[in-house]
């Protein structure tokens, strides 16, 4: 058995569901709970995995809360000075 994701044009959903119902012994449809909760779940997951990989291999630095607050103070101070 193979699992795949499909996209169906809105105006074709009824025809597709009729096809599936006529072949129900060979096709099972299961909604993806992740996509129901967040339509961009898999894109966000991929991006997060990339961030984790980048932080682990040293390509990206992860700041502590204290470092972040310092950086933001400096950023806003510079921003206000340039207004």
Secondary structure, 3 states (H helix, E strand, C coil): CCCCCCCCCHHHHHHHHHHHHHCCCCCCCCCCHHHHHCCCHHHHHHHHHHHHHHHHCCCCCCCCHHHHHHHHHHHHHHHHHCC
